[in-house]
């Protein structure tokens, strides 16, 4: 069971890295002239989306770490 949780933790950490890289890429390629119908730059929308994705996956990773640590404390 513990190995499965560690696998899930590694996957969540991988998603954190992907979200950070995609957010940084959107930041680096920011073009203020490309706006949507509301006048918001498209790259800004992607940056915000990736920020929330990163926070979500970090929260999941932290929750998995807590579960793993609680599981280790219960078995020892």
N, CA, C and O atoms as a GROMACS GRO file, in nm:
protein
  304
    1UNK      N    1   0.082  -0.120   0.000
    1UNK     CA    2   0.000   0.000   0.000
    1UNK      C    3   0.087   0.126   0.000
    1UNK      O    4   0.057   0.224  -0.069
    2UNK      N    5   0.195   0.121   0.080
    2UNK     CA    6   0.282   0.236   0.090
    2UNK      C    7   0.350   0.266  -0.044
    2UNK      O    8   0.370   0.382  -0.079
    3UNK      N    9   0.385   0.159  -0.118
    3UNK     CA   10   0.448   0.178  -0.248
    3UNK      C   11   0.353   0.244  -0.346
    3UNK      O   12   0.396   0.325  -0.429
    4UNK      N   13   0.229   0.212  -0.338
    4UNK     CA   14   0.129   0.272  -0.426
    4UNK      C   15   0.114   0.422  -0.395
    4UNK      O   16   0.103   0.503  -0.486
    5UNK      N   17   0.113   0.456  -0.267
    5UNK     CA   18   0.105   0.597  -0.229
    5UNK      C   19   0.228   0.675  -0.275
    5UNK      O   20   0.217   0.790  -0.318
    6UNK      N   21   0.345   0.611  -0.265
    6UNK     CA   22   0.467   0.677  -0.311
    6UNK      C   23   0.463   0.696  -0.462
    6UNK      O   24   0.508   0.799  -0.513
    7UNK      N   25   0.410   0.600  -0.535
    7UNK     CA   26   0.394   0.613  -0.680
    7UNK      C   27   0.300   0.729  -0.712
    7UNK      O   28   0.330   0.809  -0.801
    8UNK      N   29   0.188   0.738  -0.642
    8UNK     CA   30   0.096   0.850  -0.662
    8UNK      C   31   0.163   0.984  -0.629
    8UNK      O   32   0.139   1.084  -0.696
    9UNK      N   33   0.246   0.984  -0.525
    9UNK     CA   34   0.318   1.105  -0.487
    9UNK      C   35   0.413   1.149  -0.599
    9UNK      O   36   0.421   1.268  -0.630
   10UNK      N   37   0.484   1.055  -0.657
   10UNK     CA   38   0.575   1.087  -0.767
   10UNK      C   39   0.500   1.141  -0.888
   10UNK      O   40   0.546   1.233  -0.955
   11UNK      N   41   0.384   1.084  -0.915
   11UNK     CA   42   0.302   1.132  -1.027
   11UNK      C   43   0.255   1.275  -0.999
   11UNK      O   44   0.260   1.360  -1.088
   12UNK      N   45   0.210   1.301  -0.878
   12UNK     CA   46   0.164   1.436  -0.842
   12UNK      C   47   0.278   1.535  -0.852
   12UNK      O   48   0.259   1.647  -0.900
   13UNK      N   49   0.397   1.496  -0.807
   13UNK     CA   50   0.512   1.585  -0.818
   13UNK      C   51   0.549   1.610  -0.964
   13UNK      O   52   0.593   1.720  -0.998
   14UNK      N   53   0.532   1.510  -1.048
   14UNK     CA   54   0.555   1.529  -1.190
   14UNK      C   55   0.459   1.629  -1.251
   14UNK      O   56   0.498   1.712  -1.333
   15UNK      N   57   0.332   1.623  -1.209
   15UNK     CA   58   0.233   1.719  -1.258
   15UNK      C   59   0.263   1.861  -1.210
   15UNK      O   60   0.235   1.958  -1.280
   16UNK      N   61   0.321   1.873  -1.091
   16UNK     CA   62   0.363   2.005  -1.042
   16UNK      C   63   0.469   2.062  -1.134
   16UNK      O   64   0.463   2.179  -1.173
   17UNK      N   65   0.566   1.980  -1.169
   17UNK     CA   66   0.674   2.027  -1.257
   17UNK      C   67   0.619   2.066  -1.394
   17UNK      O   68   0.658   2.168  -1.450
   18UNK      N   69   0.528   1.985  -1.448
   18UNK     CA   70   0.469   2.016  -1.578
   18UNK      C   71   0.394   2.149  -1.572
   18UNK      O   72   0.406   2.231  -1.664
   19UNK      N   73   0.318   2.171  -1.467
   19UNK     CA   74   0.242   2.297  -1.455
   19UNK      C   75   0.336   2.417  -1.443
   19UNK      O   76   0.308   2.522  -1.500
   20UNK      N   77   0.446   2.401  -1.369
   20UNK     CA   78   0.541   2.511  -1.355
   20UNK      C   79   0.605   2.543  -1.490
   20UNK      O   80   0.617   2.659  -1.528
   21UNK      N   81   0.647   2.440  -1.562
   21UNK     CA   82   0.712   2.461  -1.691
   21UNK      C   83   0.616   2.525  -1.791
   21UNK      O   84   0.654   2.617  -1.864
   22UNK      N   85   0.493   2.476  -1.795
   22UNK     CA   86   0.396   2.535  -1.888
   22UNK      C   87   0.364   2.680  -1.852
   22UNK      O   88   0.347   2.763  -1.940
   23UNK      N   89   0.356   2.710  -1.723
   23UNK     CA   90   0.332   2.847  -1.680
   23UNK      C   91   0.447   2.939  -1.714
   23UNK      O   92   0.427   3.053  -1.757
   24UNK      N   93   0.570   2.890  -1.696
   24UNK     CA   94   0.687   2.970  -1.731
   24UNK      C   95   0.697   2.991  -1.881
   24UNK      O   96   0.736   3.099  -1.927
   25UNK      N   97   0.662   2.889  -1.957
   25UNK     CA   98   0.665   2.903  -2.102
   25UNK      C   99   0.562   3.006  -2.149
   25UNK      O  100   0.591   3.085  -2.239
   26UNK      N  101   0.445   3.005  -2.089
   26UNK     CA  102   0.343   3.105  -2.123
   26UNK      C  103   0.389   3.245  -2.084
   26UNK      O  104   0.362   3.342  -2.154
   27UNK      N  105   0.459   3.255  -1.971
   27UNK     CA  106   0.512   3.384  -1.928
   27UNK      C  107   0.620   3.435  -2.023
   27UNK      O  108   0.624   3.553  -2.056
   28UNK      N  109   0.707   3.344  -2.068
   28UNK     CA  110   0.816   3.383  -2.157
   28UNK      C  111   0.765   3.422  -2.295
   28UNK      O  112   0.824   3.507  -2.362
   29UNK      N  113   0.656   3.361  -2.338
   29UNK     CA  114   0.601   3.388  -2.471
   29UNK      C  115   0.485   3.485  -2.467
   29UNK      O  116   0.401   3.486  -2.558
   30UNK      N  117   0.479   3.566  -2.365
   30UNK     CA  118   0.366   3.659  -2.350
   30UNK      C  119   0.365   3.761  -2.463
   30UNK      O  120   0.464   3.830  -2.488
   31UNK      N  121   0.251   3.770  -2.530
   31UNK     CA  122   0.232   3.867  -2.637
   31UNK      C  123   0.107   3.947  -2.605
   31UNK      O  124  -0.004   3.897  -2.620
   32UNK      N  125   0.125   4.071  -2.562
   32UNK     CA  126   0.010   4.152  -2.518
   32UNK      C  127  -0.090   4.181  -2.629
   32UNK      O  128  -0.204   4.219  -2.602
   33UNK      N  129  -0.049   4.163  -2.753
   33UNK     CA  130  -0.140   4.192  -2.864
   33UNK      C  131  -0.245   4.083  -2.885
   33UNK      O  132  -0.352   4.111  -2.939
   34UNK      N  133  -0.215   3.962  -2.843
   34UNK     CA  134  -0.311   3.851  -2.858
   34UNK      C  135  -0.406   3.852  -2.738
   34UNK      O  136  -0.370   3.805  -2.630
   35UNK      N  137  -0.524   3.905  -2.757
   35UNK     CA  138  -0.622   3.915  -2.648
   35UNK      C  139  -0.747   3.838  -2.686
   35UNK      O  140  -0.776   3.816  -2.803
   36UNK      N  141  -0.822   3.796  -2.583
   36UNK     CA  142  -0.950   3.730  -2.608
   36UNK      C  143  -1.060   3.835  -2.620
   36UNK      O  144  -1.032   3.954  -2.627
   37UNK      N  145  -1.185   3.790  -2.622
   37UNK     CA  146  -1.296   3.883  -2.642
   37UNK      C  147  -1.316   3.981  -2.527
   37UNK      O  148  -1.382   4.083  -2.543
   38UNK      N  149  -1.257   3.950  -2.409
   38UNK     CA  150  -1.268   4.039  -2.293
   38UNK      C  151  -1.150   4.134  -2.282
   38UNK      O  152  -1.146   4.216  -2.189
   39UNK      N  153  -1.054   4.125  -2.373
   39UNK     CA  154  -0.938   4.212  -2.369
   39UNK      C  155  -0.826   4.161  -2.281
   39UNK      O  156  -0.730   4.234  -2.254
   40UNK      N  157  -0.835   4.037  -2.235
   40UNK     CA  158  -0.732   3.977  -2.150
   40UNK      C  159  -0.634   3.902  -2.240
   40UNK      O  160  -0.676   3.824  -2.326
   41UNK      N  161  -0.503   3.923  -2.222
   41UNK     CA  162  -0.406   3.847  -2.303
   41UNK      C  163  -0.422   3.697  -2.283
   41UNK      O  164  -0.440   3.649  -2.171
   42UNK      N  165  -0.415   3.622  -2.394
   42UNK     CA  166  -0.434   3.477  -2.388
   42UNK      C  167  -0.327   3.410  -2.303
   42UNK      O  168  -0.356   3.314  -2.231
   43UNK      N  169  -0.205   3.459  -2.310
   43UNK     CA  170  -0.098   3.398  -2.230
   43UNK      C  171  -0.122   3.420  -2.081
   43UNK      O  172  -0.081   3.337  -2.000
   44UNK      N  173  -0.186   3.530  -2.044
   44UNK     CA  174  -0.219   3.555  -1.904
   44UNK      C  175  -0.321   3.453  -1.853
   44UNK      O  176  -0.314   3.408  -1.739
   45UNK      N  177  -0.415   3.418  -1.938
   45UNK     CA  178  -0.515   3.317  -1.902
   45UNK      C  179  -0.445   3.183  -1.879
   45UNK      O  180  -0.477   3.111  -1.784
   46UNK      N  181  -0.350   3.150  -1.966
   46UNK     CA  182  -0.277   3.023  -1.951
   46UNK      C  183  -0.193   3.026  -1.824
   46UNK      O  184  -0.186   2.926  -1.752
   47UNK      N  185  -0.130   3.139  -1.794
   47UNK     CA  186  -0.050   3.151  -1.672
   47UNK      C  187  -0.134   3.128  -1.548
   47UNK      O  188  -0.094   3.055  -1.458
   48UNK      N  189  -0.251   3.189  -1.543
   48UNK     CA  190  -0.340   3.171  -1.427
   48UNK      C  191  -0.389   3.028  -1.416
   48UNK      O  192  -0.397   2.972  -1.306
   49UNK      N  193  -0.421   2.968  -1.529
   49UNK     CA  194  -0.468   2.830  -1.530
   49UNK      C  195  -0.359   2.736  -1.477
   49UNK      O  196  -0.387   2.645  -1.400
   50UNK      N  197  -0.235   2.760  -1.520
   50UNK     CA  198  -0.124   2.676  -1.475
   50UNK      C  199  -0.091   2.700  -1.328
   50UNK      O  200  -0.049   2.608  -1.258
   51UNK      N  201  -0.109   2.823  -1.280
   51UNK     CA  202  -0.084   2.852  -1.139
   51UNK      C  203  -0.182   2.774  -1.052
   51UNK      O  204  -0.143   2.713  -0.953
   52UNK      N  205  -0.309   2.776  -1.089
   52UNK     CA  206  -0.408   2.702  -1.010
   52UNK      C  207  -0.385   2.551  -1.020
   52UNK      O  208  -0.407   2.478  -0.924
   53UNK      N  209  -0.342   2.506  -1.136
   53UNK     CA  210  -0.310   2.365  -1.152
   53UNK      C  211  -0.192   2.326  -1.062
   53UNK      O  212  -0.195   2.220  -0.999
   54UNK      N  213  -0.090   2.411  -1.058
   54UNK     CA  214   0.026   2.383  -0.973
   54UNK      C  215  -0.013   2.378  -0.827
   54UNK      O  216   0.030   2.288  -0.754
   55UNK      N  217  -0.095   2.471  -0.783
   55UNK     CA  218  -0.138   2.473  -0.643
   55UNK      C  219  -0.219   2.348  -0.611
   55UNK      O  220  -0.204   2.289  -0.504
   56UNK      N  221  -0.304   2.308  -0.702
   56UNK     CA  222  -0.387   2.188  -0.681
   56UNK      C  223  -0.298   2.065  -0.665
   56UNK      O  224  -0.317   1.986  -0.573
   57UNK      N  225  -0.201   2.047  -0.756
   57UNK     CA  226  -0.116   1.929  -0.750
   57UNK      C  227  -0.022   1.933  -0.631
   57UNK      O  228   0.013   1.828  -0.576
   58UNK      N  229   0.021   2.052  -0.590
   58UNK     CA  230   0.102   2.061  -0.469
   58UNK      C  231   0.022   2.022  -0.345
   58UNK      O  232   0.074   1.955  -0.256
   59UNK      N  233  -0.104   2.062  -0.340
   59UNK     CA  234  -0.190   2.025  -0.227
   59UNK      C  235  -0.210   1.874  -0.223
   59UNK      O  236  -0.208   1.813  -0.116
   60UNK      N  237  -0.230   1.814  -0.340
   60UNK     CA  238  -0.246   1.668  -0.346
   60UNK      C  239  -0.119   1.599  -0.300
   60UNK      O  240  -0.124   1.502  -0.225
   61UNK      N  241  -0.003   1.651  -0.344
   61UNK     CA  242   0.125   1.591  -0.304
   61UNK      C  243   0.146   1.603  -0.153
   61UNK      O  244   0.192   1.508  -0.089
   62UNK      N  245   0.112   1.716  -0.096
   62UNK     CA  246   0.128   1.734   0.049
   62UNK      C  247   0.035   1.640   0.124
   62UNK      O  248   0.074   1.581   0.225
   63UNK      N  249  -0.087   1.626   0.076
   63UNK     CA  250  -0.181   1.533   0.139
   63UNK      C  251  -0.128   1.389   0.134
   63UNK      O  252  -0.142   1.315   0.231
   64UNK      N  253  -0.069   1.351   0.022
   64UNK     CA  254  -0.013   1.216   0.011
   64UNK      C  255   0.105   1.198   0.106
   64UNK      O  256   0.119   1.092   0.166
   65UNK      N  257   0.188   1.300   0.121
   65UNK     CA  258   0.299   1.291   0.216
   65UNK      C  259   0.246   1.273   0.358
   65UNK      O  260   0.299   1.192   0.435
   66UNK      N  261   0.143   1.346   0.393
   66UNK     CA  262   0.084   1.333   0.528
   66UNK      C  263   0.028   1.193   0.548
   66UNK      O  264   0.046   1.133   0.654
   67UNK      N  265  -0.040   1.142   0.446
   67UNK     CA  266  -0.096   1.006   0.458
   67UNK      C  267   0.016   0.903   0.472
   67UNK      O  268   0.005   0.810   0.553
   68UNK      N  269   0.123   0.918   0.394
   68UNK     CA  270   0.236   0.825   0.404
   68UNK      C  271   0.298   0.831   0.543
   68UNK      O  272   0.328   0.728   0.602
   69UNK      N  273   0.319   0.953   0.594
   69UNK     CA  274   0.380   0.966   0.726
   69UNK      C  275   0.288   0.912   0.836
   69UNK      O  276   0.336   0.850   0.930
   70UNK      N  277   0.160   0.936   0.825
   70UNK     CA  278   0.067   0.880   0.925
   70UNK      C  279   0.065   0.728   0.918
   70UNK      O  280   0.055   0.661   1.020
   71UNK      N  281   0.074   0.674   0.797
   71UNK     CA  282   0.078   0.529   0.781
   71UNK      C  283   0.203   0.468   0.839
   71UNK      O  284   0.199   0.360   0.898
   72UNK      N  285   0.313   0.537   0.825
   72UNK     CA  286   0.439   0.487   0.882
   72UNK      C  287   0.434   0.492   1.033
   72UNK      O  288   0.486   0.402   1.099
   73UNK      N  289   0.373   0.594   1.089
   73UNK     CA  290   0.364   0.606   1.235
   73UNK      C  291   0.272   0.501   1.294
   73UNK      O  292   0.292   0.458   1.408
   74UNK      N  293   0.173   0.459   1.219
   74UNK     CA  294   0.076   0.361   1.270
   74UNK      C  295   0.136   0.220   1.269
   74UNK      O  296   0.097   0.136   1.351
   75UNK      N  297   0.230   0.193   1.176
   75UNK     CA  298   0.284   0.058   1.164
   75UNK      C  299   0.404   0.037   1.254
   75UNK      O  300   0.440  -0.078   1.281
   76UNK      N  301   0.468   0.143   1.301
   76UNK     CA  302   0.588   0.125   1.385
   76UNK      C  303   0.554   0.131   1.530
   76UNK      O  304   0.642   0.118   1.615
   0.00000   0.00000   0.00000
